[in-house]
Amino acid sequence: MLVEIDFWSILFTVINLLILFIAMKIFLFKPVRNIIAKRQEEADAAAKEAEARAAEAEQRKADYDKAVAKTEAEREKILTDARKQADEEYQSMLAEARSEAEIIKKEASTEGEKRKQRIISEAGKEIGDMIASATTKILGNVDESELYDAFLNTMEDDK
Amino acid sequence: MTEELMEKLEVKTVFTIPLFGGIRVTESVVVTWIVMAALILFAIIMTRGLKTRGISKRQAFLEWMVTKLDGMVGGMVGGKAKVFSEYLITVLLFIGLANIVGIFGLKSPTKDMSVTIALALMSIVLVEASGIIFLGFKRAMHKFIEPTPVVLPINILEVVTKPLSLCMRLFGNVVGAFVIMALLEICVPIGIPMVFSLYFDFFDGLLQAYVFVFLTGLYLTEAVE
């Protein structure tokens, strides 16, 4: 008979299909999906790691740049400080030199004045002596004490 | 000639299990076992020593095949029905291989209506059960009167006609192809049958497997939405 429906065949086929489905799930789909998922995981991990490494490198570069900039700034600061200090020192030295020069100048001028005074006073004295000697010569041998007395008298008369 | 053909189409009993008054184990069941064994053996051999890197050609082919099948069945079933894709791929592989097993001198199990009835029964049970599981009993029953209660008799009828058409389409196509091929071989024994065999044995066999799975997927998608 061409068309024959057999209950047992139907039941067998149903059971067979269920077994086949489970078997395919275990032997075909599970391993393949597992391996694909695992590979995906690995790829994800690798990508993540690469990303992390790139970020780290970026960070390092930034740090390095920062350090370089810092060093540069420090250098600049040191230079500026040194210049400033040198300038200050120069200025103070200059001021000191100036004041010293001033003092020397002043001293020199006072010395000169003193000398002048001394010379003048010496000259006055000498002139006085000369006048005295000349007067003596003119007046002849006048007792000196007499002269003093006369002088004192005159002074007193003037008063 | 007719007798010869009829004999080829007849489903013979290979042996009987002496239980419950004799359980007939037919040729189609035995060939089904062979098909199953071939598929399972293929799966076991192909999935041996899978690696994530530096894969062999065998693994590349296996992964390509599974991905393609996934994509093919995934295109048929949408949304929540995706969970059935593995069952559908199994059915696709089984019917596909069962249909072309005739060229190895075996009788296609799908030439036995009991087998196609079983396949169709499983499909309709899966469709109705998934409707109830995914939507709940009330919602699934309500689907019978959507969009209007007028369609209720048609929808009830569909519960029968869907598996009936699945079963008959597969059975009819396989038997039809077989009969045509048998007649062709009798009329023109050399050359021509080979060309037609490519269509009737290979193409039609695989196409029917595809159609069966496609329709089941369609019903499933419809049922769970």
Contacts between the chains, C-beta under 8 A, distances in Angstrom:
chain1	res1	chain2	res2	distance
A	1	B	10	6.9
A	2	B	6	7.0
A	2	B	9	5.4
A	2	B	10	7.5
A	2	B	175	7.6
A	3	B	113	5.3
A	4	B	11	5.8
A	4	B	112	7.7
A	4	B	113	7.0
A	4	B	114	7.2
A	5	B	113	6.0
A	5	B	114	5.7
A	5	B	117	6.5
A	6	B	11	7.5
A	6	B	24	6.1
A	6	B	26	6.4
A	6	B	114	4.8
A	8	B	23	4.9
A	8	B	24	5.3
A	8	B	25	7.5
A	8	B	26	7.9
A	9	B	11	7.6
A	9	B	24	7.2
A	9	B	26	5.1
A	9	B	28	6.3
A	9	B	29	5.8
A	9	B	112	6.5
A	9	B	114	3.5
A	9	B	115	6.7
A	9	B	118	7.4
A	10	B	114	5.0
A	10	B	115	7.9
A	10	B	117	5.5
A	10	B	118	4.5
A	10	B	121	7.1
A	11	B	118	7.7
A	12	B	25	7.1
A	12	B	29	4.5
A	12	B	32	7.4
A	12	B	118	7.9
A	13	B	28	7.8
A	13	B	29	6.9
A	13	B	32	6.3
A	13	B	109	7.5
A	13	B	114	6.6
A	13	B	115	4.8
A	13	B	118	3.5
A	13	B	119	7.0
A	14	B	118	4.9
A	14	B	121	7.0
A	14	B	122	6.1
A	16	B	29	7.2
A	16	B	32	5.1
A	16	B	33	6.9
A	16	B	36	6.1
A	17	B	90	7.5
A	17	B	91	7.2
A	17	B	94	6.8
A	17	B	118	7.1
A	17	B	119	7.1
A	17	B	122	6.1
A	19	B	36	7.0
A	20	B	36	4.9
A	20	B	39	6.6
A	20	B	40	7.4
A	20	B	90	5.9
A	20	B	94	6.0
A	21	B	86	7.4
A	21	B	87	5.6
A	21	B	90	4.6
A	23	B	36	7.3
A	23	B	39	7.8
A	23	B	40	4.8
A	23	B	43	7.4
A	24	B	39	6.8
A	24	B	40	7.4
A	24	B	43	6.2
A	24	B	86	7.2
A	24	B	89	7.5
A	24	B	90	4.7
A	24	B	93	7.3
A	25	B	86	5.9
A	25	B	90	7.9
A	27	B	40	5.9
A	27	B	43	3.9
A	27	B	44	5.2
A	27	B	47	6.2
A	28	B	43	3.9
A	28	B	46	7.6
A	28	B	47	6.5
A	28	B	66	7.1
A	29	B	66	7.1
A	29	B	86	5.3
A	29	B	89	7.7
A	31	B	47	4.1
A	31	B	50	5.7
A	32	B	47	6.6
A	32	B	50	7.4
A	32	B	62	6.2
A	32	B	63	6.2
A	32	B	66	4.6
A	33	B	66	7.8
A	34	B	50	7.9
A	35	B	50	4.3
A	35	B	51	7.4
A	35	B	52	6.3
A	35	B	59	7.7
A	35	B	63	7.5
A	36	B	63	6.5
A	36	B	67	7.9
A	38	B	52	5.2
A	39	B	52	4.2
A	39	B	53	7.6
A	42	B	52	5.5
A	42	B	53	7.6
